[in-house]
Amino acid sequence: MPAEAGRPSSTPAAPSESAQDTPHGDRPAARSPLDSRLRAVNGTILAGLLLLAAGFAYEQLVRSEDYSALERRQIERRLHLPAPRGAIYDREHRLLAGNRTRFDAVLHLGALRDELLRGRRPLRDHVVRGSAAHRLAHVRDYLDRINTLTGRHEALDQPGFERHFARERALPYVLVKDLDPAEAEKLAGHFPAGSAVEIQRSEQRWYPQGNVAAHVLGRVRWEPIRQRPALSAFANVSGTRPPDDVGAVPSEASGLPRVLSTERETGVSGIELQFDDRLAGTPGEALLRVDALGYAAGSPTVTLAATPGEDVTLSLDLDLHRAAERALAEIPGRARGAAVAIDVQTGEVLALISKPDFDLNAVSPQLSEDAARRAESDGAWFNLATQGLYPPGSTFKIFTALAGFRRGTLQPDTVYRCDGFLEIGGRRYSCHQLEGHGSLTLRDALAHSCNVYAVQVGLAAGPEAIAAEARLFHFDRPSGVQLPGESFRMLVPDPSWKKAVVGSEWTPGDTANLSIGQGYLRITPLQAACAIASLARRETLTVPTLLHQPGRLATGGCKPEPLAINEPAYAALIDGLREVVETGIGREAQVPGVRVAGKTGTAQVQGAEGMFNVAWFVGFAPLEHPEIAVAVALQGSEPGVEFAGGHYAAPVAREILGAYFDKHAR
């Protein structure tokens, strides 16, 4: 019978599926521990994959340039290309230093390696014991062939070759240096293109005048190129320029390929050193690809052309140099000394000679042991014009007289008597004319170089006044000429100096010696030339220059220093210097058609090997309107007499002055 409506059935209904799965009615069942661990592992793996993907993206997209740079460092090398060195000319644009083509026989090590491989020697032989001997045998074979073809007797520098092979095998090794054109042509015909041996061209310093002006020009030598890397290699994203101390060889972090050692000619002395920055130019740059063993793979690719160096025009006059050379060659024995000529109005150095000298082509850019030993034994490296320190002898009587004028103890008509000697403190000071000159004025005393007259003038003026006059003409300091190594040890003594340095009191005998340019006094020939040029202009300062600068003032931008001596005194002094050349002891300095004012001198110097003489002449011309001043100082071992300067130094001055006035209207 059907149940009544609204009454529950007495038979319970079957539980639902969800009720069966959920013990507590509507709550979910608990998860198993395994499911949680799986989800954690999956999350970790996913995070790792994402991190790895990000790392790959960073390495590929962000650091790709770094890896490219690292690759370049492995397969590329940078070469610095030397720039052509600037030329040096004399004032008339005649070449004193230039460049010539140099031929070298070089060996390409990569080509040598290939030849060894074609000889059925496996690649691993390059890293086993014995391969070096095999390689050296082939190198010697090439060198023997070159010697046979050229008639040379070159030997292999085995340590040098092995050092080059270990460090710079991408670069060719120089087997034979400096071939002459005929040798180069013969070898080029013998070794075909693609051979391991090649004739390589380069530029080398050349001095067409040989040893002329050797100490002025100086020499060069090969040195590694020191060049800053390109700015772009160091600039950051903001364009900041690199620090000033960035060196020539980039760091690993720079990403630039390693630099192979390349060389350029660098100044060592003289103008070559003084103006090296101007003459050297700016090196260029090239990239060279190398293989895994460091051998060159192809030819270099130029990435930056070298900028040639600037030319330098000197104030020197080649004709005056040659004239002095001829005059010095006529002196008996081997001349040792210096000669300097200066333009009175501009201070330009027209000639600067030091003997002995050297052939610049024999010492640049390579200096052999024989050439170095010969120059060292001769004392040829020493520039006597700027480094030789000598007592000026009787040429200093000019400045003793000026001290007397300035002090008021000497007048143009002052007379002193010479009886052949003067006794001071129990010691006799002799004149070169033993019978004496009798009574003299300043003019005659200068003309005949009377010691007794000069000593009496000096005693009257006093040592302080004489020293002050010498300092007024800047005998106590370097001239400032543009040459490295000018001496700074010149000496102007006075009583306070002797007390402090020698430890004894000044004596009248010291004043006598100082008055005639002897004793402790030391100056250079260049200083003497500057002083006589200043005197010719009635000034006390000449700043010399070796650069051709027409219109320059002789004081070089410094304030002129007037002589400040009255006209009668100056006229008496110049008249005496005129008499020296026209009728007196310096007649061998006469130049036809030109009036010359000058002074001779002879000084005695105690050297390491005994006493030697220094023969001097200083002067200027023409007398009326001075243009050129000269100073000559020559060493000799002949017993000194007062006229030695007139006999040896004056003729050298005459040749220099003659060469000058042969070119200029008189």
C-alpha positions in Angstrom: 0.0 0.0 0.0 1.5 3.3 -0.8 2.7 5.4 2.0 0.7 8.4 2.9 1.6 11.6 1.6 4.0 13.6 4.0 5.0 10.6 6.0 8.5 9.4 5.8 9.2 6.1 4.4 10.2 3.4 6.8 12.9 2.2 4.5 16.1 4.3 4.7 17.4 5.9 1.5 20.8 4.7 0.1 23.6 7.1 0.9 24.8 9.4 -2.0 28.3 8.9 -3.7 29.5 12.1 -2.1 28.4 11.0 1.2 30.2 7.8 0.8 33.6 9.6 -0.1 33.3 12.2 2.7 33.2 10.6 6.1 32.0 13.8 7.7 29.3 14.8 5.3 30.4 17.9 3.3 34.3 18.1 4.4 37.0 17.1 1.7 39.2 14.1 2.2 42.9 14.8 3.5 45.8 15.0 0.9 48.5 12.4 1.0 52.1 13.6 1.9 53.4 12.3 -1.4 51.2 14.8 -3.3 52.7 17.7 -1.4 56.3 16.6 -2.0 55.7 16.2 -5.7 54.3 19.7 -6.0 57.3 21.1 -4.1 59.7 19.3 -6.4 57.9 20.5 -9.5 58.0 24.1 -8.2 61.7 23.9 -7.6 62.4 22.4 -11.0 60.3 25.1 -12.6 62.1 27.8 -10.7 65.4 26.3 -11.7 64.4 26.2 -15.3 63.3 29.8 -15.2 66.6 30.8 -13.5 68.6 28.9 -16.1 66.7 30.5 -18.9 67.3 33.9 -17.4 71.0 33.0 -17.1 71.2 31.9 -20.7 69.4 35.1 -21.7 71.8 37.2 -19.7 74.8 35.5 -21.1 73.5 35.6 -24.6 72.0 39.0 -24.7 73.8 41.1 -22.0 77.3 39.6 -21.9 77.6 38.7 -25.6 79.9 41.6 -26.2 82.2 40.4 -23.3 82.4 37.0 -24.9 83.0 38.5 -28.3 85.8 40.5 -26.8 87.3 37.4 -25.1 87.2 35.6 -28.4 89.0 38.5 -30.0 91.6 38.4 -27.3 92.2 34.7 -28.2 92.4 35.0 -32.0 93.6 38.6 -32.5 96.7 40.6 -31.6 97.2 44.3 -31.8 100.2 45.8 -33.5 101.4 49.3 -33.0 102.7 50.8 -36.2 105.6 53.2 -35.9 105.1 56.6 -37.4 107.6 58.2 -39.8 109.9 60.4 -37.7 109.9 64.1 -38.5 112.9 65.6 -40.3 115.4 68.1 -38.8 116.6 70.9 -41.1 119.1 73.7 -40.7 118.0 77.4 -41.0 118.2 77.2 -44.8 116.1 74.0 -44.9 119.0 71.7 -45.6 118.4 68.2 -44.3 120.3 67.3 -41.1 118.2 64.3 -40.0 115.7 62.4 -42.1 114.6 58.8 -42.9 115.7 56.3 -45.4 114.3 53.0 -46.5 115.8 50.0 -44.6 115.8 46.5 -45.9 115.8 43.5 -43.5 115.6 39.7 -44.2 112.9 38.4 -42.0 111.7 34.9 -41.3 107.9 34.2 -40.9 107.6 31.5 -38.3 104.2 30.3 -39.4 105.6 29.6 -42.9 108.5 27.8 -41.2 106.1 25.7 -39.2 104.3 24.7 -42.4 107.6 23.7 -44.1 108.4 21.5 -41.1 105.0 19.9 -41.3 105.3 19.2 -45.0 108.5 17.4 -44.1 106.3 14.7 -42.6 106.9 15.8 -39.0 103.6 15.4 -37.1 102.1 18.3 -35.3 102.8 16.9 -31.9 106.5 17.2 -32.6 106.2 20.9 -32.0 105.7 20.3 -28.3 108.1 17.4 -27.7 111.8 17.5 -27.0 113.8 17.8 -30.2 111.5 20.0 -32.2 113.5 23.1 -31.1 116.7 21.6 -32.5 115.0 20.7 -35.7 113.6 24.3 -36.0 116.9 25.9 -35.2 118.6 23.7 -37.9 116.1 25.1 -40.5 116.7 28.7 -39.3 120.4 28.3 -39.6 120.0 26.8 -43.0 118.2 29.9 -44.2 120.8 32.1 -42.6 123.6 30.2 -44.3 121.8 30.7 -47.7 121.5 34.4 -47.1 125.2 34.6 -46.1 126.2 32.8 -49.3 124.2 35.1 -51.5 125.3 38.3 -49.8 128.9 37.5 -48.8 128.1 38.3 -45.2 129.1 36.3 -42.1 126.0 36.7 -39.9 125.6 34.4 -37.0 122.3 33.3 -35.4 121.5 34.8 -32.0 120.0 31.6 -30.7 118.8 32.9 -27.3 117.2 35.9 -29.0 115.5 33.6 -31.5 114.2 31.3 -28.9 112.9 34.2 -26.8 111.2 35.6 -29.9 109.7 32.2 -30.7 108.3 31.8 -27.2 106.8 35.3 -26.9 106.2 36.8 -30.3 105.9 34.0 -32.9 103.1 35.9 -34.7 105.7 38.5 -35.7 108.5 37.7 -38.2 112.0 37.2 -36.8 114.7 39.5 -38.3 117.5 37.2 -39.6 119.7 39.9 -41.2 119.4 43.6 -40.5 120.0 46.6 -42.8 120.7 45.1 -46.2 121.9 47.4 -48.9 119.6 47.8 -51.9 121.7 45.4 -54.0 121.6 42.7 -51.4 117.9 43.1 -50.9 117.3 42.8 -54.6 119.4 39.6 -54.9 117.6 38.0 -51.9 114.2 39.0 -53.2 114.9 37.2 -56.5 116.1 34.1 -54.7 113.3 33.7 -52.2 109.9 33.6 -54.1 106.6 35.0 -52.8 105.2 32.7 -50.0 108.6 31.7 -48.8 109.4 31.7 -45.1 112.0 34.4 -45.9 110.9 37.8 -47.0 112.6 41.2 -47.6 110.9 43.6 -45.3 111.0 47.4 -45.9 110.9 49.9 -43.1 112.1 53.4 -42.3 115.2 54.2 -40.4 116.8 57.4 -39.1 119.4 58.8 -41.4 121.9 61.6 -41.0 123.1 62.8 -44.5 125.8 65.0 -43.0 127.5 62.2 -41.0 129.1 63.6 -37.9 128.2 67.3 -38.5 126.4 68.8 -35.5 126.4 65.3 -33.9 126.1 66.6 -30.3 123.3 69.0 -31.3 121.2 66.5 -33.3 121.8 63.6 -30.9 121.0 60.0 -31.7 118.0 57.6 -31.5 117.5 54.0 -30.6 114.8 51.3 -30.9 112.4 51.1 -28.0 109.1 49.4 -27.5 106.1 51.6 -28.5 104.2 52.9 -25.5 100.8 54.0 -26.8 97.5 54.5 -25.0 94.6 52.2 -26.1 91.8 53.8 -28.0 89.5 55.9 -25.8 86.4 54.0 -26.9 87.8 50.8 -25.4 87.6 52.4 -21.9 84.7 54.8 -22.2 81.6 53.7 -20.3 78.0 54.3 -21.3 78.1 57.9 -20.2 81.2 58.6 -22.4 83.6 59.1 -19.5 87.2 59.3 -20.7 89.7 56.8 -19.3 92.0 57.8 -16.4 95.3 59.4 -17.2 97.4 56.5 -15.9 96.0 54.0 -18.4 99.1 52.2 -19.7 100.0 50.8 -23.1 99.0 47.2 -22.4 95.3 46.8 -21.7 94.1 44.7 -18.8 92.1 41.5 -19.2 89.0 43.4 -18.2 89.4 45.8 -21.1 88.5 43.2 -23.7 91.2 44.4 -26.1 93.5 41.9 -27.8 96.9 41.6 -26.4 99.6 43.9 -27.8 102.5 42.4 -29.6 105.9 44.0 -28.8 106.7 46.5 -31.6 109.3 49.2 -31.6 109.9 52.7 -32.8 113.0 55.0 -32.9 113.2 57.2 -29.8 115.5 60.1 -29.0 118.4 59.4 -26.7 120.3 62.7 -26.7 120.4 66.2 -28.3 117.5 67.6 -30.3 116.3 64.0 -31.0 115.6 63.7 -27.3 114.6 67.3 -26.5 111.9 67.3 -29.2 111.1 63.6 -29.2 107.3 64.2 -28.7 107.2 66.4 -31.8 109.5 64.3 -34.0 108.0 60.9 -33.1 104.5 61.4 -34.3 101.6 59.1 -33.3 101.8 55.4 -33.9 99.1 53.7 -35.9 97.4 50.4 -35.1 96.7 47.1 -36.9 95.0 43.8 -36.0 96.6 40.5 -36.7 94.7 37.2 -36.5 96.6 34.2 -34.9 95.9 30.5 -34.7 95.7 28.4 -31.6 99.5 28.1 -31.3 100.0 31.8 -31.7 101.2 31.9 -35.3 100.1 34.6 -37.6 97.0 33.7 -39.7 97.1 36.2 -42.6 98.4 39.7 -42.9 97.7 42.5 -40.4 94.7 44.8 -41.0 95.4 48.4 -40.4 92.7 50.0 -38.2 94.4 53.3 -37.5 96.9 55.0 -39.7 100.1 56.4 -38.1 100.5 60.2 -38.0 104.0 61.3 -39.1 106.0 63.4 -36.7 106.5 67.1 -37.1 109.6 68.6 -38.8 111.9 70.8 -36.8 113.9 73.7 -38.3 117.0 74.6 -36.3 118.9 77.8 -36.2 122.1 76.1 -37.2 123.9 77.1 -40.4 125.5 74.1 -42.1 128.1 76.2 -43.9 129.4 77.6 -40.6 129.6 74.1 -39.1 131.6 72.8 -42.1 133.9 75.8 -41.9 134.6 75.1 -38.3 135.2 71.4 -39.1 137.8 72.3 -41.7 139.6 74.7 -39.3 139.7 72.1 -36.5 141.0 69.5 -38.9 144.1 71.6 -39.5 145.1 71.7 -35.9 148.1 69.4 -35.2 147.0 66.2 -33.5 143.4 65.4 -32.8 141.4 68.5 -31.9 139.6 68.4 -28.6 137.3 71.4 -27.7 134.3 73.4 -28.7 133.2 76.3 -31.0 130.0 78.2 -30.7 128.5 81.0 -32.9 125.5 83.0 -32.0 123.3 85.6 -33.8 123.9 88.7 -31.6 120.4 90.1 -32.2 118.2 87.0 -31.9 120.3 84.6 -29.7 119.9 81.9 -32.4 122.8 79.4 -32.2 124.4 79.4 -35.7 127.0 76.7 -34.9 127.8 74.5 -32.0 130.7 72.1 -32.4 132.2 69.7 -30.0 135.3 67.5 -30.7 135.8 64.6 -30.7 132.4 63.6 -32.1 130.9 60.6 -33.8 129.2 59.5 -37.0 125.5 59.6 -36.2 124.8 56.8 -38.7 127.2 54.5 -36.9 125.4 54.9 -33.6 121.8 55.3 -34.6 119.5 53.5 -34.1 121.7 50.6 -33.2 124.8 51.1 -31.1 127.4 48.3 -31.5 129.8 47.4 -28.7 132.7 48.5 -30.9 131.2 51.9 -31.6 130.2 52.4 -28.0 133.7 51.5 -26.7 135.4 53.8 -29.2 133.2 56.8 -28.4 133.6 56.1 -24.7 137.4 55.9 -24.9 137.6 59.1 -27.0 135.2 61.0 -24.7 133.1 61.6 -27.7 129.7 61.4 -25.9 130.6 64.5 -23.9 129.4 67.8 -25.4 132.2 70.2 -24.5 130.3 73.2 -25.7 127.6 72.8 -23.0 129.3 70.4 -20.6 132.9 71.3 -20.7 133.9 73.5 -17.7 137.1 75.5 -18.2 138.7 78.6 -16.6 138.2 81.3 -19.3 141.8 82.6 -19.1 142.6 86.0 -20.4 139.2 86.3 -22.1 137.9 87.1 -18.6 139.9 90.3 -18.5 137.0 91.9 -20.3 134.8 91.4 -17.3 137.5 92.4 -14.8 137.7 95.7 -16.7 133.9 96.1 -16.5 134.0 95.4 -12.8 136.6 98.2 -12.4 134.5 100.6 -14.5 131.4 99.8 -12.5 133.3 100.1 -9.2 134.9 103.4 -10.2 138.4 102.1 -9.7 139.2 102.0 -13.5 138.9 104.9 -16.0 139.5 104.7 -19.8 142.8 106.4 -19.4 144.0 104.6 -16.3 147.7 103.7 -16.6 149.5 100.8 -14.9 153.1 99.7 -15.3 154.2 96.2 -16.3 157.8 95.2 -15.5 157.2 91.5 -16.4 155.9 90.4 -13.0 153.9 91.5 -10.0 154.8 90.4 -6.5 151.8 89.7 -4.2 152.2 88.2 -0.8 155.7 87.1 -1.4 154.8 85.4 -4.7 155.6 86.5 -8.2 152.8 86.7 -10.8 154.5 86.8 -14.2 153.4 88.3 -17.4 153.8 86.3 -20.6 156.2 89.0 -21.8 159.0 88.5 -19.3 160.7 91.8 -20.0 157.4 93.6 -19.4 155.2 96.0 -21.4 156.1 99.2 -19.6 153.3 101.7 -19.0 149.9 100.8 -20.5 146.4 102.0 -20.8 143.4 99.6 -21.0 143.5 99.5 -24.8 147.1 98.4 -25.0 146.8 96.1 -22.1 143.9 94.2 -23.8 145.7 94.2 -27.2 148.8 92.6 -25.7 146.9 90.6 -23.0 149.1 92.0 -20.2 148.5 90.0 -17.0 150.1 92.5 -14.7 147.7 95.3 -15.8 144.7 93.0 -15.4 145.8 91.9 -11.9 146.2 95.5 -10.8 142.7 96.3 -12.1 141.3 93.3 -10.2 143.1 94.1 -7.0 141.7 97.7 -7.1 138.1 96.5 -7.8 138.1 93.6 -5.3 137.0 90.0 -5.6 133.4 90.7 -4.7 133.1 93.3 -7.6 134.6 90.8 -10.1 132.4 88.0 -9.0 129.3 90.3 -9.1 130.2 91.2 -12.7 130.6 87.5 -13.7 127.1 86.8 -12.2 125.7 89.8 -14.0 126.7 88.1 -17.2 125.1 84.9 -15.9 128.3 82.9 -15.7 126.9 81.2 -12.5 124.0 79.4 -14.2 123.1 77.3 -17.3 122.2 79.2 -20.4 118.9 77.5 -20.9 119.6 76.2 -24.5 117.3 73.4 -25.7 119.8 70.6 -25.2 119.5 68.0 -22.4 122.5 67.6 -20.1 123.8 71.2 -20.0 126.2 71.5 -17.1 125.0 73.3 -14.0 128.3 73.1 -12.1 129.8 76.3 -13.4 131.5 78.2 -10.7 132.0 81.9 -9.9 134.1 82.0 -6.7 134.3 84.7 -4.1 135.6 85.0 -0.5 132.4 83.6 1.1 132.4 80.7 -1.2 136.0 79.8 -0.5 135.4 80.0 3.3 132.4 77.8 3.1 133.6 75.2 0.6 137.4 75.2 0.7 137.6 76.1 4.4 140.2 78.8 4.1 140.4 82.6 3.8 140.5 84.4 0.5 143.9 85.8 -0.4 145.2 88.6 -2.7 146.6 85.8 -4.8 143.1 84.4 -5.3 142.0 87.9 -6.6 145.0 87.9 -8.9 144.0 84.5 -10.4 140.4 85.5 -10.7 141.3 88.7 -12.5 143.0 86.8 -15.3 140.4 84.0 -15.5 142.3 81.4 -13.6 141.9 79.8 -10.2 138.5 78.3 -9.2 136.5 80.0 -12.0 134.7 77.6 -14.4 132.4 78.4 -17.4 131.4 76.6 -20.6 132.1 77.8 -24.2 128.4 78.3 -24.7 128.3 80.7 -21.7 131.3 82.6 -23.1 129.5 83.0 -26.5 126.4 84.3 -24.8 128.4 86.8 -22.8 130.3 88.2 -25.7 127.0 88.4 -27.7 125.5 90.4 -24.8 128.5 92.7 -24.6 128.1 93.4 -28.4 124.5 94.6 -27.7 125.6 96.5 -24.6 123.5 94.1 -22.5 124.3 91.4 -20.0 121.8 88.6 -20.9 121.5 86.4 -24.0 119.2 83.4 -23.9 120.3 81.1 -26.7 118.0 79.0 -28.9 118.5 76.2 -31.3 115.2 76.8 -33.1 115.1 79.1 -36.1 112.9 82.0 -34.9 113.4 85.1 -37.1 112.6 88.3 -35.3 113.2 86.7 -31.9 114.8 88.9 -29.2 118.1 87.7 -27.9 116.8 87.7 -24.3 114.2 85.0 -25.3 111.2 86.8 -23.8 113.1 87.9 -20.6 113.4 91.5 -19.8 116.5 93.1 -21.4 119.4 93.8 -19.0 121.3 96.9 -20.1 125.0 96.9 -19.5 124.7 100.3 -17.7 128.3 101.4 -18.4 129.0 105.0 -19.6 129.9 105.6 -23.2 133.6 106.5 -22.7 134.2 103.3 -20.7 132.4 101.1 -23.2 134.2 102.8 -26.1 137.6 102.2 -24.4 136.8 98.5 -23.8 135.6 97.9 -27.4 138.5 99.8 -28.8 140.9 97.5 -26.9 139.1 94.5 -28.3 139.4 95.9 -31.8 143.2 96.4 -31.3 143.5 92.7 -30.1 142.5 91.6 -33.7 143.9 94.4 -35.8 147.3 94.9 -34.2 147.6 92.7 -31.2 147.8 89.1 -30.1 144.6 88.0 -32.0 145.6 89.0 -35.5 144.9 85.5 -36.8 141.2 86.2 -36.3 141.2 88.9 -39.0 138.6 88.6 -41.7 139.2 90.7 -44.9 136.8 93.5 -45.2 135.3 93.0 -41.7 136.2 94.7 -38.4 136.3 92.2 -35.6 136.5 92.8 -31.9 137.8 89.9 -29.8 140.0 88.6 -27.0 142.4 85.6 -26.8 143.2 83.6 -23.8 145.1 80.6 -22.5 144.2 78.8 -19.3 146.0 76.1 -17.4 144.0 73.3 -16.0 145.1 70.5 -13.7 143.5 67.3 -15.0 143.5 63.7 -14.0 146.4 63.1 -16.4 148.4 66.2 -15.6 148.3 69.9 -16.6 146.8 70.8 -19.9 146.1 74.2 -21.7 142.9 75.6 -22.9 143.2 78.0 -25.9 140.4 80.6 -26.1 139.1 83.2 -28.4 135.9 85.2 -28.0 134.7 88.0 -30.3 132.0 89.6 -32.4 131.6 91.3 -35.8 131.2 93.6 -37.5 132.4 96.1 -35.0 130.0 98.9 -36.0 126.8 96.8 -36.1 127.4 93.4 -34.5 125.7 90.4 -36.1 127.6 87.3 -35.0 129.5 86.4 -31.8 131.8 83.4 -31.5 133.6 81.5 -28.7 136.3 78.9 -29.3 137.9 76.8 -26.5 140.5 74.1 -27.5 142.3 71.7 -25.2 145.9 70.9 -25.7 148.9 69.4 -23.9 151.5 71.7 -25.3 153.2 73.9 -22.6 151.0 77.0 -22.3 152.0 80.5 -23.3 149.7 83.5 -23.3 149.5 83.7 -27.1 148.3 80.0 -27.5 144.7 81.2 -27.8 145.7 83.5 -30.6 147.6 80.8 -32.3 145.1 77.9 -32.1 141.6 79.3 -31.3 141.7 82.5 -33.3 142.0 80.8 -36.7 139.0 78.7 -36.0 137.0 81.8 -35.2 138.3 83.4 -38.4 136.9 80.5 -40.5 133.5 80.7 -38.8 133.3 84.5 -39.3 134.6 84.2 -42.8 131.9 81.6 -43.7 129.3 83.9 -42.2 130.3 87.0 -44.1 130.8 85.2 -47.3 127.0 84.7 -47.2 126.0 88.1 -45.8 126.7 91.6 -47.2 129.6 93.3 -45.5 
